[in-house]
Amino acid sequence: MTHRIDTVIGRQLWDSRGRPTVEAEVRLAGGAIGRAIAPAGASRGAHEAIDLRDGGAAFGGMGVAQAVANVMREIAPALAGMDARDQSAVDAALVALDGTPTKQRLGGNAVVAVSMAVLHAAAAAEAVPVWRWLAQDRAVRLPLPEIQIFGGGAHAGRRTDIQDFMVMAPHAGSFRRALEITDEVYRAAGRLMAELGPLAGVADEGGWWPNFASNEQALDVLTRSIDTAGYRPGEDVFISLDIAANELGNGATYRLALDDRAMNGAAMAETVIGWTQRYPIISVEDPAAQDDLATMTAVTAAIGDRVQVIGDDVLVTRAERVETAAAAKACNAALIKVNQIGTVTEAKAALDAARAHGWGTIVSARSGETEDVMIAHLAVGWDAGQFKVGSFTRSERMAKWNEMLRIEEALGARADYAGAGAFAAPIAAALT
């Protein structure tokens, strides 16, 4: 009986943008407690779970009083007495209670906070960290981090069309060393931007907020930053891009504002392919809009043997959309965000579907984050292979990088850095 859910509490907290969000606290009969906080995205796919907001004047319409009330009045009695160790049963109960495909009745923010809090509570009852509870006796790896250097798109007032300019160090040898390399590149980028003049502050996820004249200038400066930091672009350190093409068009027309250029899907694909030919790019996320599988497929067909093509808005952490994209050969990697789908179990199903097709998998944070470190444990416990949190500044980001270092230390001699092995097989082979 010690693992039975006794109490579920909801409360309003605040995310990294200073907006209200939902925290759930789950207490078990044996005294174990689990807490989790719902993140929120700025660049959102149309098919993802919907946060419940109050509207009106208070908090700019972003209040979560109704979502918190739903935790207390509907979710709490529905889960009372359930075994917290049976995550799939708990999540199935949440899905059935909400009754909508996008969790819009109870609120995706309410549902995801409770789902993750139950996982925390189950691990606490077993007196083990969440990653170990998820892994059980299976071997796990420390994931390859994907870390933002410049923030653009919806995260930085659209100062660049590309949303995230990131770096990856697949040959770092350890998670700790990958962070050290990133720190050096990040600081080199800041110095270069200050010298050149485009430095405009810090973006939502902690990356430098740029004021570049073109997307290519950002790529040039990032390549120079890697070199200035003492590393070889395309050998030691690679560039990763989140195009977030949903923000650029609907599939029929894409617009790159910095380049004053409008184009169709075929031209958009050619543009992205061209960037990967001219710069040391190893990964590209969402090079096409959420329903433009033709352009996604064209990009993957052209570069998928040497560049990771990640589906985010096109997949929204839904297993059935992974299957659709796989049939079209539209991606070779999947971004996994628990709040996109709403429950831990459904997120794991999407990750498993991607893995079954030989894809890379990346557990990811959102632009509106909190101090909750759950996703670090998911990335390790699920052996996702890759981990995307944002930049290398701001405490809501660093909390997760630092938690991963604690996990690496706990693994000791068994700590295995995924590195290049985190990519789909053709890319991994090309890197070794």
C-alpha positions as CSV (number, residue, x, y, z in Angstrom):
1,M,0.0,0.0,0.0
2,T,3.0,2.3,0.4
3,H,3.0,3.1,-3.4
4,R,-0.7,4.1,-3.5
5,I,-1.5,7.6,-4.5
6,D,-2.9,9.4,-1.4
7,T,-3.0,13.1,-2.4
8,V,-2.5,15.2,-5.5
9,I,-2.0,18.9,-5.1
10,G,-1.8,21.6,-7.8
11,R,-0.3,25.0,-7.4
12,Q,0.6,28.0,-9.5
13,L,4.3,28.7,-9.9
14,W,6.3,30.7,-12.5
15,D,8.4,29.8,-15.5
16,S,11.5,31.3,-16.9
17,R,9.6,34.0,-18.8
18,G,7.8,35.1,-15.6
19,R,4.5,33.5,-16.7
20,P,2.3,31.3,-14.5
21,T,2.7,27.6,-14.8
22,V,1.4,24.5,-13.0
23,E,3.2,22.4,-10.4
24,A,1.8,19.1,-9.2
25,E,2.7,17.4,-6.0
26,V,1.9,13.7,-5.5
27,R,2.0,12.2,-2.1
28,L,2.0,8.4,-1.6
29,A,0.5,6.4,1.3
30,G,4.0,5.5,2.4
31,G,5.1,9.1,2.7
32,A,7.0,9.5,-0.6
33,I,6.5,12.8,-2.4
34,G,7.0,13.7,-6.0
35,R,6.8,17.2,-7.6
36,A,7.0,18.3,-11.2
37,I,6.5,21.6,-13.0
38,A,5.0,22.1,-16.5
39,P,7.2,23.9,-19.1
40,A,5.8,26.0,-21.9
41,G,6.9,26.4,-25.5
42,A,6.9,29.6,-27.6
43,S,7.3,27.9,-31.0
44,R,4.4,25.3,-30.9
45,G,3.1,22.7,-33.3
46,A,-0.6,22.8,-34.1
47,H,-1.0,19.2,-33.1
48,E,0.6,19.3,-29.7
49,A,-1.1,19.3,-26.3
50,I,-2.8,22.6,-25.4
51,D,-2.0,24.4,-22.1
52,L,-5.1,25.6,-20.3
53,R,-4.9,29.4,-19.7
54,D,-7.5,31.6,-18.0
55,G,-7.6,34.5,-20.4
56,G,-8.8,37.9,-19.2
57,A,-6.6,40.7,-17.9
58,A,-4.8,39.0,-15.1
59,F,-1.2,37.9,-16.0
60,G,-1.8,38.9,-19.6
61,G,-4.4,36.2,-20.0
62,M,-1.7,33.5,-19.1
63,G,-3.1,32.6,-15.7
64,V,-3.5,28.9,-14.8
65,A,-6.1,29.0,-12.0
66,Q,-8.5,26.7,-13.9
67,A,-5.7,24.2,-14.7
68,V,-4.7,24.1,-11.0
69,A,-8.4,23.7,-10.0
70,N,-8.6,20.8,-12.4
71,V,-5.7,19.1,-10.7
72,M,-7.4,19.5,-7.3
73,R,-11.0,18.8,-8.2
74,E,-10.9,16.2,-11.0
75,I,-7.4,14.6,-11.3
76,A,-6.8,14.1,-7.6
77,P,-9.9,12.0,-6.9
78,A,-9.5,10.1,-10.1
79,L,-6.0,8.9,-9.2
80,A,-6.6,8.3,-5.5
81,G,-5.5,4.8,-4.6
82,M,-3.7,4.0,-7.9
83,D,-0.2,2.5,-7.8
84,A,2.3,5.1,-8.7
85,R,4.6,2.4,-10.0
86,D,2.2,1.7,-12.8
87,Q,2.9,4.8,-14.8
88,S,1.1,3.5,-17.9
89,A,-2.1,2.9,-15.9
90,V,-1.9,6.4,-14.3
91,D,-1.3,8.1,-17.6
92,A,-4.2,6.1,-19.3
93,A,-6.4,7.4,-16.5
94,L,-5.3,10.9,-17.2
95,V,-5.9,10.6,-20.9
96,A,-9.4,9.1,-20.3
97,L,-10.3,11.7,-17.8
98,D,-9.4,14.6,-20.1
99,G,-11.1,12.9,-23.1
100,T,-9.7,15.2,-25.8
101,P,-6.8,14.5,-28.3
102,T,-4.8,17.5,-27.1
103,K,-5.5,17.5,-23.4
104,Q,-7.4,20.8,-23.8
105,R,-10.2,20.1,-21.3
106,L,-8.1,19.6,-18.2
107,G,-5.1,21.4,-19.7
108,G,-1.9,19.9,-21.1
109,N,-0.1,21.9,-18.4
110,A,-2.1,20.2,-15.6
111,V,-1.9,16.7,-17.1
112,V,1.9,16.7,-17.7
113,A,2.7,18.1,-14.3
114,V,0.8,15.3,-12.6
115,S,2.2,12.6,-14.9
116,M,5.7,13.6,-14.2
117,A,5.1,14.1,-10.5
118,V,3.8,10.5,-10.2
119,L,7.1,9.3,-11.8
120,H,9.0,11.4,-9.3
121,A,7.0,9.9,-6.4
122,A,7.4,6.3,-7.6
123,A,11.2,6.7,-7.7
124,A,11.2,8.4,-4.3
125,A,9.3,5.5,-2.8
126,E,12.0,3.2,-4.1
127,A,14.7,5.5,-2.8
128,V,16.4,5.7,-6.2
129,P,16.8,8.6,-8.7
130,V,14.3,8.8,-11.5
131,W,16.9,7.8,-14.2
132,R,17.7,4.6,-12.3
133,W,14.0,3.8,-11.7
134,L,13.4,4.1,-15.4
135,A,16.4,2.1,-16.5
136,Q,16.0,-0.6,-13.9
137,D,18.9,-3.0,-14.8
138,R,19.4,-1.8,-18.4
139,A,22.6,-0.1,-19.4
140,V,22.3,3.6,-20.1
141,R,24.5,6.3,-21.7
142,L,25.2,9.9,-21.0
143,P,23.5,11.8,-23.9
144,L,25.3,13.9,-26.5
145,P,24.3,17.5,-25.6
146,E,23.0,20.0,-28.2
147,I,23.6,23.5,-26.8
148,Q,22.4,26.8,-28.1
149,I,25.0,29.6,-28.8
150,F,22.7,32.1,-30.7
151,G,19.0,32.3,-30.1
152,G,16.8,33.6,-32.9
153,G,13.3,33.2,-34.3
154,A,10.5,33.3,-31.8
155,H,13.0,33.1,-28.9
156,A,14.8,36.4,-29.8
157,G,12.4,38.9,-31.4
158,R,13.1,37.2,-34.8
159,R,16.5,38.8,-35.1
160,T,17.4,35.8,-37.3
161,D,15.0,33.5,-39.2
162,I,16.7,30.4,-37.9
163,Q,15.5,29.8,-34.3
164,D,18.5,28.1,-32.7
165,F,22.2,28.0,-33.7
166,M,23.7,25.3,-31.6
167,V,26.9,23.2,-31.2
168,M,27.5,19.5,-30.7
169,A,30.7,17.7,-29.6
170,P,30.3,14.1,-30.5
171,H,34.0,13.2,-29.9
172,A,34.2,14.9,-26.5
173,G,34.6,11.6,-24.7
174,S,32.4,12.5,-21.7
175,F,29.4,14.7,-20.9
176,R,31.6,16.9,-18.7
177,R,34.1,17.5,-21.4
178,A,31.3,18.3,-23.9
179,L,30.1,21.1,-21.5
180,E,33.6,22.4,-21.1
181,I,34.0,22.6,-24.9
182,T,30.7,24.4,-25.2
183,D,31.6,26.9,-22.6
184,E,34.7,27.9,-24.5
185,V,32.8,28.2,-27.8
186,Y,30.0,30.2,-26.1
187,R,32.5,32.7,-24.6
188,A,34.4,33.0,-27.9
189,A,31.1,33.7,-29.7
190,G,30.3,36.5,-27.2
191,R,33.7,38.1,-27.8
192,L,33.4,37.9,-31.6
193,M,29.9,39.4,-31.5
194,A,31.0,42.2,-29.3
195,E,33.9,43.0,-31.7
196,L,31.7,42.8,-34.8
197,G,28.8,44.7,-33.4
198,P,25.7,42.3,-33.6
199,L,25.5,41.5,-29.9
200,A,22.0,42.5,-28.7
201,G,21.7,40.7,-25.3
202,V,20.6,37.2,-24.3
203,A,17.6,35.3,-25.8
204,D,14.8,33.3,-24.1
205,E,16.9,30.1,-23.7
206,G,20.1,31.9,-22.7
207,G,21.9,32.0,-26.0
208,W,23.4,35.3,-27.4
209,W,20.6,37.5,-28.8
210,P,22.1,38.5,-32.2
211,N,21.5,41.3,-34.6
212,F,23.0,39.8,-37.7
213,A,22.5,41.1,-41.2
214,S,21.8,37.6,-42.6
215,N,21.4,34.0,-41.6
216,E,24.7,33.2,-43.3
217,Q,26.5,35.8,-41.2
218,A,25.3,34.0,-38.1
219,L,26.7,30.7,-39.5
220,D,29.9,32.4,-40.4
221,V,30.4,33.8,-36.9
222,L,29.5,30.5,-35.2
223,T,32.0,28.7,-37.4
224,R,34.6,31.3,-36.5
225,S,33.7,31.0,-32.8
226,I,34.5,27.3,-32.9
227,D,37.8,28.0,-34.5
228,T,38.6,30.8,-32.1
229,A,37.9,28.6,-29.2
230,G,40.7,26.3,-30.4
231,Y,38.6,23.5,-32.0
232,R,38.2,22.3,-35.6
233,P,34.8,23.0,-37.1
234,G,33.4,19.9,-38.6
235,E,35.8,17.6,-36.7
236,D,35.8,18.5,-33.0
237,V,32.7,20.6,-32.9
238,F,29.7,20.7,-35.3
239,I,26.9,23.1,-35.8
240,S,23.2,22.1,-35.2
241,L,20.3,24.2,-36.4
242,D,16.7,24.4,-35.4
243,I,15.1,26.1,-38.4
244,A,11.6,26.1,-36.8
245,A,10.2,26.4,-40.3
246,N,6.6,26.6,-39.0
247,E,7.5,30.2,-38.1
248,L,8.6,30.9,-41.6
249,G,5.6,29.6,-43.7
250,N,2.9,27.1,-44.2
251,G,4.6,24.8,-46.7
252,A,3.3,26.7,-49.8
253,T,5.5,29.7,-49.1
254,Y,8.4,30.3,-46.8
255,R,9.9,33.7,-46.1
256,L,13.4,34.5,-44.8
257,A,13.0,38.0,-43.6
258,L,16.7,38.7,-43.1
259,D,17.4,37.7,-46.7
260,D,14.1,39.4,-48.0
261,R,13.3,36.2,-49.8
262,A,10.1,34.2,-50.3
263,M,10.2,30.7,-51.7
264,N,8.3,27.5,-52.2
265,G,9.1,24.2,-50.4
266,A,11.5,23.0,-53.1
267,A,13.5,26.3,-52.8
268,M,13.4,26.0,-49.0
269,A,14.8,22.5,-49.2
270,E,17.6,23.7,-51.5
271,T,18.4,26.5,-49.1
272,V,18.8,24.2,-46.1
273,I,20.8,21.7,-48.2
274,G,23.1,24.5,-49.3
275,W,23.8,25.5,-45.7
276,T,24.8,22.0,-44.9
277,Q,27.2,21.9,-47.8
278,R,28.9,25.2,-46.9
279,Y,29.0,25.0,-43.1
280,P,30.0,22.2,-40.6
281,I,26.4,21.3,-39.9
282,I,25.6,17.9,-38.4
283,S,22.0,18.3,-37.4
284,V,18.9,20.3,-38.8
285,E,15.6,20.4,-37.0
286,D,12.3,21.2,-38.6
287,P,13.5,22.4,-42.1
288,A,9.9,22.4,-43.2
289,A,6.5,23.3,-41.7
290,Q,4.5,20.8,-39.6
291,D,2.4,19.4,-42.5
292,D,5.0,19.8,-45.3
293,L,6.2,16.2,-45.5
294,A,7.3,16.7,-49.1
295,T,9.9,19.3,-48.2
296,M,11.0,17.3,-45.1
297,T,11.4,14.2,-47.3
298,A,13.4,16.1,-49.9
299,V,15.9,17.4,-47.3
300,T,16.3,14.0,-45.8
301,A,16.8,12.3,-49.1
302,A,19.5,14.7,-50.0
303,I,21.5,14.9,-46.7
304,G,20.1,12.2,-44.4
305,D,23.2,10.0,-44.8
306,R,25.5,12.7,-43.3
307,V,23.2,15.1,-41.4
308,Q,20.6,14.4,-38.8
309,V,17.2,15.7,-39.8
310,I,15.0,16.1,-36.7
311,G,11.2,16.2,-36.6
312,D,9.7,18.4,-33.9
313,D,6.6,20.3,-35.0
314,V,6.0,17.7,-37.6
315,L,5.9,14.9,-35.0
316,V,4.9,16.7,-31.7
317,T,6.0,13.6,-29.7
318,R,3.2,11.5,-31.1
319,A,3.9,7.9,-32.0
320,E,1.4,7.9,-34.8
321,R,3.0,10.9,-36.4
322,V,6.4,9.2,-36.1
323,E,5.0,6.3,-38.1
324,T,3.6,8.7,-40.8
325,A,6.9,10.5,-41.1
326,A,8.8,7.2,-41.2
327,A,6.7,5.9,-44.1
328,A,7.5,9.1,-46.0
329,K,11.2,8.9,-45.0
330,A,10.8,12.5,-43.8
331,C,13.2,12.4,-40.9
332,N,15.9,10.4,-39.3
333,A,15.5,11.7,-35.7
334,A,12.7,12.7,-33.3
335,L,12.6,15.4,-30.7
336,I,10.9,14.2,-27.6
337,K,9.1,16.8,-25.4
338,V,6.8,15.3,-22.7
339,N,4.6,18.4,-22.6
340,Q,4.0,18.2,-26.3
341,I,1.9,15.1,-25.8
342,G,1.0,15.4,-22.1
343,T,2.1,12.2,-20.4
344,V,5.3,10.3,-19.7
345,T,3.9,7.1,-21.2
346,E,2.9,8.7,-24.5
347,A,6.3,10.5,-24.8
348,K,8.1,7.2,-24.3
349,A,5.9,5.6,-27.0
350,A,7.0,8.2,-29.5
351,L,10.6,7.7,-28.5
352,D,10.3,3.9,-28.9
353,A,8.6,4.3,-32.3
354,A,11.5,6.5,-33.5
355,R,14.1,4.1,-32.2
356,A,12.3,1.2,-33.9
357,H,13.0,2.9,-37.2
358,G,16.7,3.4,-36.4
359,W,16.3,7.1,-35.8
360,G,18.2,9.3,-33.3
361,T,16.2,10.5,-30.3
362,I,16.6,13.8,-28.5
363,V,14.9,14.6,-25.1
364,S,14.3,18.3,-25.2
365,A,13.4,21.2,-22.9
366,R,11.1,24.1,-23.9
367,S,11.8,27.8,-24.2
368,G,9.6,28.5,-21.1
369,E,11.4,26.4,-18.6
370,T,11.7,25.9,-14.8
371,E,14.1,24.5,-12.3
372,D,12.6,21.1,-12.7
373,V,15.3,18.6,-13.8
374,M,13.1,15.7,-14.8
375,I,14.1,15.7,-18.4
376,A,17.8,15.0,-17.5
377,H,16.6,11.8,-15.9
378,L,14.4,10.9,-18.8
379,A,17.3,11.3,-21.3
380,V,19.4,8.9,-19.3
381,G,16.8,6.5,-18.0
382,W,15.4,6.1,-21.5
383,D,18.9,6.0,-23.0
384,A,17.7,8.6,-25.5
385,G,21.3,9.3,-26.7
386,Q,20.8,13.1,-27.1
387,F,19.7,16.0,-24.9
388,K,18.7,19.5,-25.8
389,V,18.1,22.1,-23.1
390,G,18.9,25.5,-24.5
391,S,22.0,27.5,-23.9
392,F,24.9,27.4,-21.4
393,T,23.6,30.2,-19.3
394,R,20.5,30.9,-17.1
395,S,19.7,28.9,-14.1
396,E,16.7,27.0,-15.5
397,R,19.1,25.6,-18.2
398,M,22.1,25.1,-16.0
399,A,20.0,23.2,-13.5
400,K,19.5,20.5,-16.1
401,W,23.1,20.4,-17.3
402,N,24.3,20.3,-13.7
403,E,21.9,17.4,-12.9
404,M,23.4,15.5,-15.8
405,L,26.9,15.9,-14.3
406,R,25.6,14.5,-11.0
407,I,24.2,11.5,-12.9
408,E,27.5,11.0,-14.7
409,E,29.3,11.1,-11.4
410,A,26.9,8.6,-9.9
411,L,27.5,6.2,-12.8
412,G,31.2,6.4,-12.2
413,A,33.2,3.8,-14.1
414,R,29.9,2.8,-15.9
415,A,29.5,6.3,-17.4
416,D,29.3,5.8,-21.1
417,Y,29.1,9.0,-23.3
418,A,26.8,8.4,-26.3
419,G,28.8,10.8,-28.6
420,A,28.6,10.0,-32.3
421,G,26.8,6.7,-31.5
422,A,23.7,8.8,-30.7
423,F,23.0,9.5,-34.4
424,A,21.3,7.2,-36.9
425,A,23.7,4.5,-38.2
426,P,24.8,6.2,-41.5
427,I,25.7,9.4,-39.7
428,A,27.4,7.6,-36.8
429,A,29.5,5.6,-39.3
430,A,30.5,8.7,-41.1
431,L,31.8,10.3,-37.9
432,T,33.9,7.3,-36.9
